[in-house]
């Protein structure tokens, strides 16, 4: 199928028929990949040693709430995080 867009020159034609639809699709893909569950996974990066200083109470509680079903002992999570911080 051929794209029939109005353009004054070839650069404008390729911009309107190829590049702009490509950018629209790229933005859509980024929104799909980095919404919802991905934001929780990105918050888990705060557990890495270089990022531990940015792990505040709100981020920690959000992280624990999200991963609560996967944790072996939800009661000891806060203590484990404190031990992790002390270690690093």
PDB file of N, CA, C and O in Angstrom:
ATOM      1  N   UNK A   1       0.840  -1.168   0.000  1.00  0.00           N
ATOM      2  CA  UNK A   1       0.000   0.000   0.000  1.00  0.00           C
ATOM      3  C   UNK A   1       0.895   1.244   0.000  1.00  0.00           C
ATOM      4  O   UNK A   1       1.927   1.286   0.670  1.00  0.00           O
ATOM      5  N   UNK A   2       0.494   2.208  -0.732  1.00  0.00           N
ATOM      6  CA  UNK A   2       1.283   3.412  -0.903  1.00  0.00           C
ATOM      7  C   UNK A   2       0.669   4.558  -0.120  1.00  0.00           C
ATOM      8  O   UNK A   2      -0.550   4.725  -0.087  1.00  0.00           O
ATOM      9  N   UNK A   3       1.521   5.337   0.503  1.00  0.00           N
ATOM     10  CA  UNK A   3       1.056   6.467   1.290  1.00  0.00           C
ATOM     11  C   UNK A   3       0.955   7.699   0.390  1.00  0.00           C
ATOM     12  O   UNK A   3       1.934   8.098  -0.241  1.00  0.00           O
ATOM     13  N   UNK A   4      -0.220   8.286   0.337  1.00  0.00           N
ATOM     14  CA  UNK A   4      -0.434   9.483  -0.476  1.00  0.00           C
ATOM     15  C   UNK A   4      -0.619  10.684   0.431  1.00  0.00           C
ATOM     16  O   UNK A   4      -1.734  11.014   0.832  1.00  0.00           O
ATOM     17  N   UNK A   5       0.482  11.323   0.743  1.00  0.00           N
ATOM     18  CA  UNK A   5       0.435  12.539   1.554  1.00  0.00           C
ATOM     19  C   UNK A   5       0.899  13.693   0.695  1.00  0.00           C
ATOM     20  O   UNK A   5       1.747  13.542  -0.184  1.00  0.00           O
ATOM     21  N   UNK A   6       0.333  14.831   0.965  1.00  0.00           N
ATOM     22  CA  UNK A   6       0.729  16.010   0.207  1.00  0.00           C
ATOM     23  C   UNK A   6       2.047  16.547   0.754  1.00  0.00           C
ATOM     24  O   UNK A   6       2.230  16.677   1.964  1.00  0.00           O
ATOM     25  N   UNK A   7       2.955  16.855  -0.158  1.00  0.00           N
ATOM     26  CA  UNK A   7       4.252  17.394   0.243  1.00  0.00           C
ATOM     27  C   UNK A   7       4.826  18.232  -0.882  1.00  0.00           C
ATOM     28  O   UNK A   7       4.580  17.979  -2.062  1.00  0.00           O
ATOM     29  N   UNK A   8       5.598  19.235  -0.491  1.00  0.00           N
ATOM     30  CA  UNK A   8       6.214  20.123  -1.469  1.00  0.00           C
ATOM     31  C   UNK A   8       7.498  19.541  -2.047  1.00  0.00           C
ATOM     32  O   UNK A   8       7.868  19.853  -3.179  1.00  0.00           O
ATOM     33  N   UNK A   9       8.180  18.693  -1.271  1.00  0.00           N
ATOM     34  CA  UNK A   9       9.422  18.102  -1.745  1.00  0.00           C
ATOM     35  C   UNK A   9       9.555  16.689  -1.172  1.00  0.00           C
ATOM     36  O   UNK A   9       8.719  16.242  -0.387  1.00  0.00           O
ATOM     37  N   UNK A  10      10.614  16.002  -1.576  1.00  0.00           N
ATOM     38  CA  UNK A  10      10.767  14.605  -1.143  1.00  0.00           C
ATOM     39  C   UNK A  10      11.055  14.494   0.351  1.00  0.00           C
ATOM     40  O   UNK A  10      10.596  13.553   0.998  1.00  0.00           O
ATOM     41  N   UNK A  11      11.800  15.429   0.900  1.00  0.00           N
ATOM     42  CA  UNK A  11      12.098  15.377   2.340  1.00  0.00           C
ATOM     43  C   UNK A  11      10.816  15.493   3.161  1.00  0.00           C
ATOM     44  O   UNK A  11      10.631  14.772   4.141  1.00  0.00           O
ATOM     45  N   UNK A  12       9.940  16.398   2.758  1.00  0.00           N
ATOM     46  CA  UNK A  12       8.662  16.566   3.458  1.00  0.00           C
ATOM     47  C   UNK A  12       7.798  15.321   3.290  1.00  0.00           C
ATOM     48  O   UNK A  12       7.121  14.905   4.230  1.00  0.00           O
ATOM     49  N   UNK A  13       7.815  14.727   2.106  1.00  0.00           N
ATOM     50  CA  UNK A  13       7.038  13.510   1.862  1.00  0.00           C
ATOM     51  C   UNK A  13       7.484  12.384   2.794  1.00  0.00           C
ATOM     52  O   UNK A  13       6.642  11.742   3.421  1.00  0.00           O
ATOM     53  N   UNK A  14       8.788  12.133   2.897  1.00  0.00           N
ATOM     54  CA  UNK A  14       9.291  11.066   3.752  1.00  0.00           C
ATOM     55  C   UNK A  14       9.059  11.374   5.235  1.00  0.00           C
ATOM     56  O   UNK A  14       8.809  10.477   6.039  1.00  0.00           O
ATOM     57  N   UNK A  15       9.146  12.632   5.567  1.00  0.00           N
ATOM     58  CA  UNK A  15       8.889  13.012   6.954  1.00  0.00           C
ATOM     59  C   UNK A  15       7.442  12.697   7.327  1.00  0.00           C
ATOM     60  O   UNK A  15       7.183  12.139   8.393  1.00  0.00           O
ATOM     61  N   UNK A  16       6.506  13.049   6.460  1.00  0.00           N
ATOM     62  CA  UNK A  16       5.089  12.844   6.763  1.00  0.00           C
ATOM     63  C   UNK A  16       4.635  11.400   6.598  1.00  0.00           C
ATOM     64  O   UNK A  16       3.767  10.940   7.341  1.00  0.00           O
ATOM     65  N   UNK A  17       5.203  10.683   5.643  1.00  0.00           N
ATOM     66  CA  UNK A  17       4.716   9.327   5.386  1.00  0.00           C
ATOM     67  C   UNK A  17       5.469   8.249   6.149  1.00  0.00           C
ATOM     68  O   UNK A  17       4.921   7.168   6.366  1.00  0.00           O
ATOM     69  N   UNK A  18       6.711   8.505   6.566  1.00  0.00           N
ATOM     70  CA  UNK A  18       7.500   7.471   7.244  1.00  0.00           C
ATOM     71  C   UNK A  18       7.922   7.903   8.644  1.00  0.00           C
ATOM     72  O   UNK A  18       7.659   7.196   9.617  1.00  0.00           O
ATOM     73  N   UNK A  19       8.569   9.048   8.753  1.00  0.00           N
ATOM     74  CA  UNK A  19       9.184   9.418  10.024  1.00  0.00           C
ATOM     75  C   UNK A  19       8.159   9.737  11.114  1.00  0.00           C
ATOM     76  O   UNK A  19       8.297   9.249  12.236  1.00  0.00           O
ATOM     77  N   UNK A  20       7.157  10.524  10.820  1.00  0.00           N
ATOM     78  CA  UNK A  20       6.152  10.881  11.826  1.00  0.00           C
ATOM     79  C   UNK A  20       5.358   9.656  12.282  1.00  0.00           C
ATOM     80  O   UNK A  20       5.152   9.503  13.486  1.00  0.00           O
ATOM     81  N   UNK A  21       4.897   8.768  11.377  1.00  0.00           N
ATOM     82  CA  UNK A  21       4.249   7.542  11.868  1.00  0.00           C
ATOM     83  C   UNK A  21       5.185   6.663  12.691  1.00  0.00           C
ATOM     84  O   UNK A  21       4.746   6.016  13.642  1.00  0.00           O
ATOM     85  N   UNK A  22       6.473   6.631  12.338  1.00  0.00           N
ATOM     86  CA  UNK A  22       7.448   5.879  13.116  1.00  0.00           C
ATOM     87  C   UNK A  22       7.553   6.443  14.536  1.00  0.00           C
ATOM     88  O   UNK A  22       7.550   5.683  15.504  1.00  0.00           O
ATOM     89  N   UNK A  23       7.645   7.758  14.662  1.00  0.00           N
ATOM     90  CA  UNK A  23       7.715   8.381  15.986  1.00  0.00           C
ATOM     91  C   UNK A  23       6.455   8.127  16.798  1.00  0.00           C
ATOM     92  O   UNK A  23       6.537   7.874  18.000  1.00  0.00           O
ATOM     93  N   UNK A  24       5.287   8.192  16.159  1.00  0.00           N
ATOM     94  CA  UNK A  24       4.037   7.898  16.854  1.00  0.00           C
ATOM     95  C   UNK A  24       4.038   6.481  17.401  1.00  0.00           C
ATOM     96  O   UNK A  24       3.626   6.252  18.538  1.00  0.00           O
ATOM     97  N   UNK A  25       4.495   5.537  16.603  1.00  0.00           N
ATOM     98  CA  UNK A  25       4.554   4.156  17.049  1.00  0.00           C
ATOM     99  C   UNK A  25       5.578   3.978  18.172  1.00  0.00           C
ATOM    100  O   UNK A  25       5.332   3.234  19.122  1.00  0.00           O
ATOM    101  N   UNK A  26       6.708   4.649  18.070  1.00  0.00           N
ATOM    102  CA  UNK A  26       7.740   4.565  19.105  1.00  0.00           C
ATOM    103  C   UNK A  26       7.225   5.094  20.441  1.00  0.00           C
ATOM    104  O   UNK A  26       7.440   4.466  21.478  1.00  0.00           O
ATOM    105  N   UNK A  27       6.556   6.227  20.427  1.00  0.00           N
ATOM    106  CA  UNK A  27       5.995   6.794  21.656  1.00  0.00           C
ATOM    107  C   UNK A  27       4.943   5.856  22.242  1.00  0.00           C
ATOM    108  O   UNK A  27       4.879   5.661  23.455  1.00  0.00           O
ATOM    109  N   UNK A  28       4.133   5.290  21.383  1.00  0.00           N
ATOM    110  CA  UNK A  28       3.121   4.336  21.842  1.00  0.00           C
ATOM    111  C   UNK A  28       3.761   3.119  22.497  1.00  0.00           C
ATOM    112  O   UNK A  28       3.299   2.660  23.541  1.00  0.00           O
ATOM    113  N   UNK A  29       4.818   2.599  21.892  1.00  0.00           N
ATOM    114  CA  UNK A  29       5.530   1.451  22.464  1.00  0.00           C
ATOM    115  C   UNK A  29       6.142   1.798  23.821  1.00  0.00           C
ATOM    116  O   UNK A  29       6.092   0.987  24.745  1.00  0.00           O
ATOM    117  N   UNK A  30       6.712   2.981  23.945  1.00  0.00           N
ATOM    118  CA  UNK A  30       7.304   3.396  25.213  1.00  0.00           C
ATOM    119  C   UNK A  30       6.251   3.510  26.310  1.00  0.00           C
ATOM    120  O   UNK A  30       6.489   3.108  27.449  1.00  0.00           O
ATOM    121  N   UNK A  31       5.090   4.057  25.967  1.00  0.00           N
ATOM    122  CA  UNK A  31       4.002   4.143  26.943  1.00  0.00           C
ATOM    123  C   UNK A  31       3.541   2.759  27.368  1.00  0.00           C
ATOM    124  O   UNK A  31       3.251   2.534  28.543  1.00  0.00           O
ATOM    125  N   UNK A  32       3.473   1.846  26.435  1.00  0.00           N
ATOM    126  CA  UNK A  32       3.042   0.490  26.744  1.00  0.00           C
ATOM    127  C   UNK A  32       4.041  -0.218  27.653  1.00  0.00           C
ATOM    128  O   UNK A  32       3.645  -0.913  28.589  1.00  0.00           O
ATOM    129  N   UNK A  33       5.308  -0.050  27.389  1.00  0.00           N
ATOM    130  CA  UNK A  33       6.336  -0.772  28.149  1.00  0.00           C
ATOM    131  C   UNK A  33       6.589  -0.194  29.521  1.00  0.00           C
ATOM    132  O   UNK A  33       6.917  -0.942  30.442  1.00  0.00           O
ATOM    133  N   UNK A  34       6.451   1.114  29.696  1.00  0.00           N
ATOM    134  CA  UNK A  34       6.860   1.734  30.948  1.00  0.00           C
ATOM    135  C   UNK A  34       5.702   2.249  31.779  1.00  0.00           C
ATOM    136  O   UNK A  34       5.890   3.167  32.576  1.00  0.00           O
ATOM    137  N   UNK A  35       4.520   1.695  31.623  1.00  0.00           N
ATOM    138  CA  UNK A  35       3.397   2.033  32.478  1.00  0.00           C
ATOM    139  C   UNK A  35       3.060   0.837  33.346  1.00  0.00           C
ATOM    140  O   UNK A  35       3.447  -0.291  33.040  1.00  0.00           O
ATOM    141  N   UNK A  36       2.352   1.079  34.406  1.00  0.00           N
ATOM    142  CA  UNK A  36       1.845  -0.006  35.229  1.00  0.00           C
ATOM    143  C   UNK A  36       2.919  -0.770  35.968  1.00  0.00           C
ATOM    144  O   UNK A  36       3.615  -0.207  36.814  1.00  0.00           O
ATOM    145  N   UNK A  37       3.062  -2.043  35.659  1.00  0.00           N
ATOM    146  CA  UNK A  37       3.982  -2.906  36.374  1.00  0.00           C
ATOM    147  C   UNK A  37       5.432  -2.514  36.199  1.00  0.00           C
ATOM    148  O   UNK A  37       6.253  -2.777  37.077  1.00  0.00           O
ATOM    149  N   UNK A  38       5.757  -1.901  35.101  1.00  0.00           N
ATOM    150  CA  UNK A  38       7.142  -1.496  34.868  1.00  0.00           C
ATOM    151  C   UNK A  38       7.600  -0.453  35.878  1.00  0.00           C
ATOM    152  O   UNK A  38       8.768  -0.443  36.267  1.00  0.00           O
ATOM    153  N   UNK A  39       6.704   0.419  36.306  1.00  0.00           N
ATOM    154  CA  UNK A  39       7.098   1.429  37.286  1.00  0.00           C
ATOM    155  C   UNK A  39       7.474   0.785  38.616  1.00  0.00           C
ATOM    156  O   UNK A  39       8.383   1.258  39.297  1.00  0.00           O
ATOM    157  N   UNK A  40       6.782  -0.291  38.990  1.00  0.00           N
ATOM    158  CA  UNK A  40       7.143  -1.000  40.219  1.00  0.00           C
ATOM    159  C   UNK A  40       8.497  -1.693  40.064  1.00  0.00           C
ATOM    160  O   UNK A  40       9.301  -1.716  40.996  1.00  0.00           O
ATOM    161  N   UNK A  41       8.736  -2.242  38.907  1.00  0.00           N
ATOM    162  CA  UNK A  41      10.023  -2.890  38.670  1.00  0.00           C
ATOM    163  C   UNK A  41      11.151  -1.861  38.707  1.00  0.00           C
ATOM    164  O   UNK A  41      12.241  -2.156  39.197  1.00  0.00           O
ATOM    165  N   UNK A  42      10.902  -0.669  38.198  1.00  0.00           N
ATOM    166  CA  UNK A  42      11.920   0.381  38.240  1.00  0.00           C
ATOM    167  C   UNK A  42      12.182   0.836  39.671  1.00  0.00           C
ATOM    168  O   UNK A  42      13.305   1.207  40.011  1.00  0.00           O
ATOM    169  N   UNK A  43      11.151   0.808  40.505  1.00  0.00           N
ATOM    170  CA  UNK A  43      11.362   1.176  41.908  1.00  0.00           C
ATOM    171  C   UNK A  43      12.242   0.163  42.615  1.00  0.00           C
ATOM    172  O   UNK A  43      12.936   0.512  43.570  1.00  0.00           O
ATOM    173  N   UNK A  44      12.228  -1.089  42.162  1.00  0.00           N
ATOM    174  CA  UNK A  44      13.076  -2.114  42.766  1.00  0.00           C
ATOM    175  C   UNK A  44      14.552  -1.814  42.528  1.00  0.00           C
ATOM    176  O   UNK A  44      15.409  -2.364  43.219  1.00  0.00           O
ATOM    177  N   UNK A  45      14.861  -0.953  41.563  1.00  0.00           N
ATOM    178  CA  UNK A  45      16.248  -0.558  41.336  1.00  0.00           C
ATOM    179  C   UNK A  45      16.809   0.232  42.515  1.00  0.00           C
ATOM    180  O   UNK A  45      18.024   0.374  42.648  1.00  0.00           O
ATOM    181  N   UNK A  46      15.925   0.745  43.369  1.00  0.00           N
ATOM    182  CA  UNK A  46      16.384   1.459  44.556  1.00  0.00           C
ATOM    183  C   UNK A  46      17.064   0.527  45.551  1.00  0.00           C
ATOM    184  O   UNK A  46      17.738   0.992  46.470  1.00  0.00           O
ATOM    185  N   UNK A  47      16.900  -0.773  45.381  1.00  0.00           N
ATOM    186  CA  UNK A  47      17.543  -1.740  46.266  1.00  0.00           C
ATOM    187  C   UNK A  47      19.002  -1.992  45.899  1.00  0.00           C
ATOM    188  O   UNK A  47      19.728  -2.639  46.654  1.00  0.00           O
ATOM    189  N   UNK A  48      19.431  -1.489  44.755  1.00  0.00           N
ATOM    190  CA  UNK A  48      20.841  -1.622  44.380  1.00  0.00           C
ATOM    191  C   UNK A  48      21.683  -0.705  45.262  1.00  0.00           C
ATOM    192  O   UNK A  48      21.256   0.403  45.584  1.00  0.00           O
ATOM    193  N   UNK A  49      22.876  -1.154  45.656  1.00  0.00           N
ATOM    194  CA  UNK A  49      23.695  -0.369  46.592  1.00  0.00           C
ATOM    195  C   UNK A  49      23.909   1.107  46.232  1.00  0.00           C
ATOM    196  O   UNK A  49      23.848   1.945  47.132  1.00  0.00           O
ATOM    197  N   UNK A  50      24.154   1.470  44.974  1.00  0.00           N
ATOM    198  CA  UNK A  50      24.348   2.906  44.699  1.00  0.00           C
ATOM    199  C   UNK A  50      23.076   3.741  44.902  1.00  0.00           C
ATOM    200  O   UNK A  50      23.153   4.958  45.066  1.00  0.00           O
ATOM    201  N   UNK A  51      21.907   3.088  44.890  1.00  0.00           N
ATOM    202  CA  UNK A  51      20.643   3.816  44.978  1.00  0.00           C
ATOM    203  C   UNK A  51      19.991   3.739  46.352  1.00  0.00           C
ATOM    204  O   UNK A  51      18.920   4.314  46.548  1.00  0.00           O
ATOM    205  N   UNK A  52      20.597   3.055  47.297  1.00  0.00           N
ATOM    206  CA  UNK A  52      19.976   2.853  48.604  1.00  0.00           C
ATOM    207  C   UNK A  52      19.692   4.149  49.348  1.00  0.00           C
ATOM    208  O   UNK A  52      18.748   4.211  50.136  1.00  0.00           O
ATOM    209  N   UNK A  53      20.479   5.169  49.117  1.00  0.00           N
ATOM    210  CA  UNK A  53      20.252   6.441  49.811  1.00  0.00           C
ATOM    211  C   UNK A  53      18.940   7.093  49.395  1.00  0.00           C
ATOM    212  O   UNK A  53      18.388   7.894  50.149  1.00  0.00           O
ATOM    213  N   UNK A  54      18.438   6.771  48.225  1.00  0.00           N
ATOM    214  CA  UNK A  54      17.176   7.345  47.736  1.00  0.00           C
ATOM    215  C   UNK A  54      15.959   6.514  48.108  1.00  0.00           C
ATOM    216  O   UNK A  54      14.838   6.864  47.740  1.00  0.00           O
ATOM    217  N   UNK A  55      16.162   5.422  48.829  1.00  0.00           N
ATOM    218  CA  UNK A  55      15.057   4.566  49.238  1.00  0.00           C
ATOM    219  C   UNK A  55      14.408   5.165  50.480  1.00  0.00           C
ATOM    220  O   UNK A  55      14.885   4.969  51.598  1.00  0.00           O
ATOM    221  N   UNK A  56      13.322   5.892  50.274  1.00  0.00           N
ATOM    222  CA  UNK A  56      12.635   6.556  51.388  1.00  0.00           C
ATOM    223  C   UNK A  56      11.447   5.702  51.837  1.00  0.00           C
ATOM    224  O   UNK A  56      11.196   4.640  51.268  1.00  0.00           O
ATOM    225  N   UNK A  57      10.739   6.151  52.827  1.00  0.00           N
ATOM    226  CA  UNK A  57       9.623   5.407  53.396  1.00  0.00           C
ATOM    227  C   UNK A  57       8.499   5.142  52.411  1.00  0.00           C
ATOM    228  O   UNK A  57       7.955   4.039  52.370  1.00  0.00           O
ATOM    229  N   UNK A  58       8.151   6.137  51.624  1.00  0.00           N
ATOM    230  CA  UNK A  58       7.043   5.981  50.676  1.00  0.00           C
ATOM    231  C   UNK A  58       7.394   4.990  49.563  1.00  0.00           C
ATOM    232  O   UNK A  58       6.585   4.131  49.214  1.00  0.00           O
ATOM    233  N   UNK A  59       8.590   5.113  49.015  1.00  0.00           N
ATOM    234  CA  UNK A  59       9.021   4.184  47.960  1.00  0.00           C
ATOM    235  C   UNK A  59       9.130   2.777  48.502  1.00  0.00           C
ATOM    236  O   UNK A  59       8.777   1.814  47.821  1.00  0.00           O
ATOM    237  N   UNK A  60       9.621   2.652  49.733  1.00  0.00           N
ATOM    238  CA  UNK A  60       9.755   1.332  50.350  1.00  0.00           C
ATOM    239  C   UNK A  60       8.392   0.702  50.590  1.00  0.00           C
ATOM    240  O   UNK A  60       8.211  -0.486  50.325  1.00  0.00           O
ATOM    241  N   UNK A  61       7.439   1.468  51.082  1.00  0.00           N
ATOM    242  CA  UNK A  61       6.109   0.905  51.330  1.00  0.00           C
ATOM    243  C   UNK A  61       5.416   0.520  50.027  1.00  0.00           C
ATOM    244  O   UNK A  61       4.717  -0.493  49.980  1.00  0.00           O
ATOM    245  N   UNK A  62       5.594   1.300  48.981  1.00  0.00           N
ATOM    246  CA  UNK A  62       5.032   0.948  47.674  1.00  0.00           C
ATOM    247  C   UNK A  62       5.661  -0.330  47.139  1.00  0.00           C
ATOM    248  O   UNK A  62       4.971  -1.190  46.592  1.00  0.00           O
ATOM    249  N   UNK A  63       6.954  -0.447  47.297  1.00  0.00           N
ATOM    250  CA  UNK A  63       7.684  -1.634  46.849  1.00  0.00           C
ATOM    251  C   UNK A  63       7.230  -2.878  47.613  1.00  0.00           C
ATOM    252  O   UNK A  63       6.990  -3.929  47.018  1.00  0.00           O
ATOM    253  N   UNK A  64       7.118  -2.748  48.920  1.00  0.00           N
ATOM    254  CA  UNK A  64       6.687  -3.887  49.741  1.00  0.00           C
ATOM    255  C   UNK A  64       5.258  -4.286  49.404  1.00  0.00           C
ATOM    256  O   UNK A  64       4.954  -5.474  49.306  1.00  0.00           O
ATOM    257  N   UNK A  65       4.385  -3.312  49.228  1.00  0.00           N
ATOM    258  CA  UNK A  65       2.986  -3.609  48.897  1.00  0.00           C
ATOM    259  C   UNK A  65       2.880  -4.356  47.582  1.00  0.00           C
ATOM    260  O   UNK A  65       2.095  -5.296  47.456  1.00  0.00           O
ATOM    261  N   UNK A  66       3.669  -3.940  46.604  1.00  0.00           N
ATOM    262  CA  UNK A  66       3.591  -4.586  45.293  1.00  0.00           C
ATOM    263  C   UNK A  66       4.114  -6.016  45.327  1.00  0.00           C
ATOM    264  O   UNK A  66       3.520  -6.911  44.726  1.00  0.00           O
ATOM    265  N   UNK A  67       5.225  -6.234  46.028  1.00  0.00           N
ATOM    266  CA  UNK A  67       5.854  -7.555  46.040  1.00  0.00           C
ATOM    267  C   UNK A  67       5.440  -8.418  47.232  1.00  0.00           C
ATOM    268  O   UNK A  67       6.023  -9.479  47.454  1.00  0.00           O
ATOM    269  N   UNK A  68       4.452  -7.982  47.991  1.00  0.00           N
ATOM    270  CA  UNK A  68       4.021  -8.712  49.177  1.00  0.00           C
ATOM    271  C   UNK A  68       3.657 -10.171  48.919  1.00  0.00           C
ATOM    272  O   UNK A  68       4.050 -11.032  49.706  1.00  0.00           O
ATOM    273  N   UNK A  69       2.921 -10.489  47.844  1.00  0.00           N
ATOM    274  CA  UNK A  69       2.591 -11.911  47.614  1.00  0.00           C
ATOM    275  C   UNK A  69       3.816 -12.787  47.333  1.00  0.00           C
ATOM    276  O   UNK A  69       3.761 -14.001  47.529  1.00  0.00           O
ATOM    277  N   UNK A  70       4.895 -12.198  46.886  1.00  0.00           N
ATOM    278  CA  UNK A  70       6.093 -12.969  46.536  1.00  0.00           C
ATOM    279  C   UNK A  70       7.095 -13.086  47.686  1.00  0.00           C
ATOM    280  O   UNK A  70       8.062 -13.841  47.590  1.00  0.00           O
ATOM    281  N   UNK A  71       6.871 -12.354  48.759  1.00  0.00           N
ATOM    282  CA  UNK A  71       7.820 -12.344  49.863  1.00  0.00           C
ATOM    283  C   UNK A  71       7.594 -13.541  50.786  1.00  0.00           C
ATOM    284  O   UNK A  71       6.449 -13.880  51.084  1.00  0.00           O
ATOM    285  N   UNK A  72       8.668 -14.184  51.240  1.00  0.00           N
ATOM    286  CA  UNK A  72       8.504 -15.335  52.125  1.00  0.00           C
ATOM    287  C   UNK A  72       7.984 -14.939  53.504  1.00  0.00           C
ATOM    288  O   UNK A  72       7.178 -15.655  54.098  1.00  0.00           O
ATOM    289  N   UNK A  73       8.447 -13.799  54.009  1.00  0.00           N
ATOM    290  CA  UNK A  73       8.010 -13.328  55.317  1.00  0.00           C
ATOM    291  C   UNK A  73       7.839 -11.816  55.259  1.00  0.00           C
ATOM    292  O   UNK A  73       8.813 -11.065  55.321  1.00  0.00           O
ATOM    293  N   UNK A  74       6.604 -11.387  55.139  1.00  0.00           N
ATOM    294  CA  UNK A  74       6.332  -9.961  54.986  1.00  0.00           C
ATOM    295  C   UNK A  74       6.654  -9.180  56.248  1.00  0.00           C
ATOM    296  O   UNK A  74       6.898  -7.975  56.176  1.00  0.00           O
ATOM    297  N   UNK A  75       6.661  -9.835  57.404  1.00  0.00           N
ATOM    298  CA  UNK A  75       6.915  -9.145  58.667  1.00  0.00           C
ATOM    299  C   UNK A  75       8.364  -8.700  58.809  1.00  0.00           C
ATOM    300  O   UNK A  75       8.645  -7.723  59.503  1.00  0.00           O
ATOM    301  N   UNK A  76       9.279  -9.401  58.166  1.00  0.00           N
ATOM    302  CA  UNK A  76      10.698  -9.100  58.346  1.00  0.00           C
ATOM    303  C   UNK A  76      11.306  -8.273  57.216  1.00  0.00           C
ATOM    304  O   UNK A  76      12.521  -8.076  57.184  1.00  0.00           O
ATOM    305  N   UNK A  77      10.500  -7.797  56.312  1.00  0.00           N
ATOM    306  CA  UNK A  77      11.022  -7.060  55.161  1.00  0.00           C
ATOM    307  C   UNK A  77      11.732  -5.778  55.594  1.00  0.00           C
ATOM    308  O   UNK A  77      12.829  -5.488  55.116  1.00  0.00           O
ATOM    309  N   UNK A  78      11.126  -5.020  56.481  1.00  0.00           N
ATOM    310  CA  UNK A  78      11.734  -3.760  56.907  1.00  0.00           C
ATOM    311  C   UNK A  78      13.092  -4.016  57.561  1.00  0.00           C
ATOM    312  O   UNK A  78      14.049  -3.284  57.311  1.00  0.00           O
ATOM    313  N   UNK A  79      13.177  -5.045  58.392  1.00  0.00           N
ATOM    314  CA  UNK A  79      14.447  -5.370  59.032  1.00  0.00           C
ATOM    315  C   UNK A  79      15.488  -5.825  58.006  1.00  0.00           C
ATOM    316  O   UNK A  79      16.659  -5.460  58.104  1.00  0.00           O
ATOM    317  N   UNK A  80      15.065  -6.607  57.040  1.00  0.00           N
ATOM    318  CA  UNK A  80      15.985  -7.049  55.992  1.00  0.00           C
ATOM    319  C   UNK A  80      16.523  -5.858  55.194  1.00  0.00           C
ATOM    320  O   UNK A  80      17.703  -5.832  54.844  1.00  0.00           O
ATOM    321  N   UNK A  81      15.675  -4.884  54.909  1.00  0.00           N
ATOM    322  CA  UNK A  81      16.109  -3.683  54.183  1.00  0.00           C
ATOM    323  C   UNK A  81      17.123  -2.913  55.030  1.00  0.00           C
ATOM    324  O   UNK A  81      18.123  -2.423  54.506  1.00  0.00           O
ATOM    325  N   UNK A  82      16.869  -2.807  56.332  1.00  0.00           N
ATOM    326  CA  UNK A  82      17.816  -2.114  57.214  1.00  0.00           C
ATOM    327  C   UNK A  82      19.154  -2.836  57.251  1.00  0.00           C
ATOM    328  O   UNK A  82      20.202  -2.191  57.242  1.00  0.00           O
ATOM    329  N   UNK A  83      19.136  -4.159  57.292  1.00  0.00           N
ATOM    330  CA  UNK A  83      20.379  -4.925  57.253  1.00  0.00           C
ATOM    331  C   UNK A  83      21.120  -4.727  55.921  1.00  0.00           C
ATOM    332  O   UNK A  83      22.345  -4.620  55.884  1.00  0.00           O
ATOM    333  N   UNK A  84      20.355  -4.684  54.850  1.00  0.00           N
ATOM    334  CA  UNK A  84      20.936  -4.469  53.526  1.00  0.00           C
ATOM    335  C   UNK A  84      21.620  -3.108  53.450  1.00  0.00           C
ATOM    336  O   UNK A  84      22.725  -2.982  52.922  1.00  0.00           O
ATOM    337  N   UNK A  85      20.933  -2.073  53.994  1.00  0.00           N
ATOM    338  CA  UNK A  85      21.522  -0.734  54.008  1.00  0.00           C
ATOM    339  C   UNK A  85      22.781  -0.699  54.862  1.00  0.00           C
ATOM    340  O   UNK A  85      23.775  -0.078  54.487  1.00  0.00           O
ATOM    341  N   UNK A  86      22.734  -1.364  56.006  1.00  0.00           N
ATOM    342  CA  UNK A  86      23.895  -1.379  56.893  1.00  0.00           C
ATOM    343  C   UNK A  86      25.077  -2.100  56.248  1.00  0.00           C
ATOM    344  O   UNK A  86      26.229  -1.711  56.437  1.00  0.00           O
ATOM    345  N   UNK A  87      24.786  -3.136  55.497  1.00  0.00           N
ATOM    346  CA  UNK A  87      25.847  -3.877  54.830  1.00  0.00           C
ATOM    347  C   UNK A  87      26.555  -3.035  53.784  1.00  0.00           C
ATOM    348  O   UNK A  87      27.774  -3.117  53.637  1.00  0.00           O
ATOM    349  N   UNK A  88      25.799  -2.230  53.062  1.00  0.00           N
ATOM    350  CA  UNK A  88      26.372  -1.429  51.998  1.00  0.00           C
ATOM    351  C   UNK A  88      26.630  -0.016  52.455  1.00  0.00           C
ATOM    352  O   UNK A  88      27.117   0.805  51.678  1.00  0.00           O
TER     353      UNK A  88
END
